[in-house]
């Protein structure tokens, strides 16, 4: 599989929440995540990315079925998840495929104390 399009956790979660609010299924949410990760220049990669996303979701779904607070039938599918279980699985998939935004560097993060107690720029030492 070629490289996927980089998406942030925030972007993926916003798209999934839109589908959830519209009454969409877990399968539709997973397909949307895969579509967002597919480079528009290589649409043929969608099936491979969808496979990777659904395999990852299957792992998290199995864990949720085994350890979550809700009892699920042995033949339960993604679309049988409770709303809470659905979001647990989806958030884990987003965590696995999305990119976490790093907090912006603040001026205090760029400062450091010298041995004599003066505050200087961590980059330049001035």
C-alpha positions as CSV (number, residue, x, y, z in Angstrom):
1,X,0.0,0.0,0.0
2,X,1.3,3.4,-0.9
3,X,1.4,6.3,1.5
4,X,-1.9,7.6,2.8
5,X,-3.0,11.2,2.9
6,X,-2.2,12.7,6.3
7,X,-5.3,13.7,8.4
8,X,-5.4,15.0,11.9
9,X,-7.4,13.4,14.7
10,X,-9.5,16.6,14.6
11,X,-10.3,16.3,10.9
12,X,-11.2,12.6,11.1
13,X,-13.3,13.0,14.3
14,X,-15.3,16.0,12.8
15,X,-16.2,13.9,9.7
16,X,-17.2,10.9,11.8
17,X,-19.3,13.0,14.1
18,X,-21.1,14.5,11.1
19,X,-22.0,11.0,9.9
20,X,-23.0,9.9,13.4
21,X,-25.2,12.9,13.9
22,X,-26.9,12.1,10.6
23,X,-27.6,8.6,11.8
24,X,-24.8,6.9,9.9
25,X,-23.5,3.4,10.7
26,X,-20.1,2.4,12.0
27,X,-19.3,0.9,8.6
28,X,-20.1,4.3,7.0
29,X,-17.8,6.0,9.5
30,X,-15.0,3.6,8.7
31,X,-15.5,4.0,5.0
32,X,-15.3,7.8,5.4
33,X,-12.0,7.5,7.4
34,X,-10.6,5.4,4.6
35,X,-11.8,7.8,1.9
36,X,-10.2,10.7,3.8
37,X,-6.9,8.8,4.0
38,X,-6.9,8.0,0.3
39,X,-4.8,10.3,-1.9
40,X,-7.1,11.8,-4.6
41,X,-4.3,11.1,-7.1
42,X,-4.4,7.4,-6.3
43,X,-8.1,6.5,-5.9
44,X,-7.3,2.8,-6.6
45,X,-5.7,2.7,-3.1
46,X,-9.1,3.2,-1.5
47,X,-9.8,-0.6,-1.2
48,X,-6.4,-1.2,0.4
49,X,-6.8,1.6,2.9
50,X,-10.4,0.5,3.6
51,X,-9.1,-3.0,4.3
52,X,-6.4,-1.6,6.7
53,X,-9.0,0.6,8.5
54,X,-11.5,-2.2,8.9
55,X,-8.9,-4.6,10.1
56,X,-7.8,-2.2,12.7
57,X,-11.4,-1.6,13.7
58,X,-12.0,-5.3,13.9
59,X,-9.2,-5.6,16.4
60,X,-10.6,-2.8,18.5
61,X,-14.2,-4.2,18.1
62,X,-13.1,-7.6,19.4
63,X,-11.5,-5.9,22.4
64,X,-14.6,-3.9,23.1
65,X,-16.8,-7.0,22.8
66,X,-14.5,-8.8,25.3
67,X,-13.9,-6.1,27.8
68,X,-16.5,-3.4,27.3
69,X,-19.5,-2.8,29.6
70,X,-22.0,-4.0,27.0
71,X,-22.6,-7.7,26.3
72,X,-22.7,-8.3,22.5
73,X,-23.8,-11.4,20.7
74,X,-21.1,-13.6,19.2
75,X,-22.2,-12.7,15.7
76,X,-22.5,-8.9,16.4
77,X,-21.1,-6.6,13.8
78,X,-19.8,-3.1,13.9
79,X,-23.2,-1.8,13.3
80,X,-24.5,-3.5,16.4
81,X,-22.3,-1.4,18.7
82,X,-24.0,0.8,21.3
83,X,-23.3,4.5,20.7
84,X,-20.7,4.4,23.4
85,X,-19.0,1.3,22.1
86,X,-19.1,2.8,18.6
87,X,-17.3,5.9,19.6
88,X,-14.7,3.8,21.6
89,X,-13.9,1.8,18.4
90,X,-14.0,4.8,16.1
91,X,-11.7,6.9,18.4
92,X,-9.2,4.1,18.6
93,X,-9.2,3.8,14.8
94,X,-8.7,7.6,14.5
95,X,-5.9,7.4,17.0
96,X,-4.2,4.7,15.0
97,X,-4.5,6.5,11.6
98,X,-4.8,10.2,12.4
99,X,-2.0,12.6,13.3
100,X,-2.0,14.3,16.6
101,X,-1.4,18.0,16.4
102,X,1.4,19.2,18.5
103,X,0.7,22.1,20.8
104,X,2.1,25.4,19.6
105,X,5.4,26.3,21.1
106,X,4.9,29.1,23.7
107,X,7.4,31.7,24.5
108,X,8.0,30.2,27.9
109,X,8.9,26.9,26.1
110,X,11.6,28.7,24.2
111,X,13.1,30.2,27.4
112,X,15.6,28.5,29.7
113,X,17.3,29.4,32.9
114,X,21.1,29.8,33.0
115,X,23.2,28.6,35.9
116,X,23.1,32.1,37.3
117,X,19.3,32.3,37.2
118,X,18.9,34.5,34.2
119,X,16.2,33.6,31.6
120,X,17.5,33.4,28.1
121,X,16.3,32.1,24.7
122,X,16.8,28.4,24.5
123,X,17.6,28.6,20.8
124,X,20.2,31.4,20.9
125,X,21.3,31.6,24.5
126,X,20.8,35.4,24.5
